[in-house]
């Protein structure tokens, strides 16, 4: 999947100015995640349902 034009964003709750967080991008029916320290590195792609389950799980940790 070509993510070269994706708009990446990090959480407004992230106070980290050194890039130690993940960034998200919406691309059609998937949510892409990447490490903000390595924007050209690997991306994790999840369909929206799986991303919602993932987000719900980590919120409850």
C-alpha positions in Angstrom: 0.0 0.0 0.0 1.3 3.4 -1.0 1.4 5.7 2.1 3.6 8.4 0.6 0.7 10.9 0.6 -0.8 9.8 3.9 -1.3 12.5 6.6 0.3 11.2 9.8 -0.7 12.4 13.2 0.2 11.7 16.8 -2.1 11.9 19.8 -2.8 15.3 21.3 -2.0 13.6 24.7 1.6 13.0 23.6 3.8 15.6 25.3 6.9 14.0 23.9 8.8 16.3 21.6 11.6 13.8 21.0 9.5 11.6 18.8 9.0 8.7 21.2 5.5 7.8 20.2 3.5 6.2 17.4 1.8 8.1 14.6 -1.5 7.1 12.9 -2.8 7.7 9.4 -6.2 6.8 7.9 -6.0 5.2 4.5 -9.3 4.0 3.0 -10.4 1.1 5.1 -7.3 0.7 7.2 -5.4 2.5 9.9 -1.6 2.7 9.5 0.8 3.0 12.5 4.4 3.9 12.5 7.2 4.7 14.9 7.7 8.5 14.9 11.4 8.1 15.4 11.6 6.0 12.1 9.0 7.4 9.7 10.6 5.5 6.8 10.6 2.3 8.7 8.0 -0.5 8.8 4.3 0.3 9.2 1.6 -1.8 10.9 -1.6 -1.9 8.9 -4.9 -2.8 10.6 -8.4 -2.8 9.4 -10.6 -0.4 11.3 -12.3 -3.1 13.4 -9.0 -4.6 14.4 -7.6 -1.2 15.3 -10.6 -0.4 17.5 -10.0 -3.7 19.3 -6.3 -2.9 19.6 -7.0 0.6 21.0 -9.5 -0.7 23.4 -7.1 -3.3 24.7 -4.3 -0.8 25.3 -6.6 1.7 27.0 -7.4 -0.9 29.6 -3.8 -1.7 30.5 
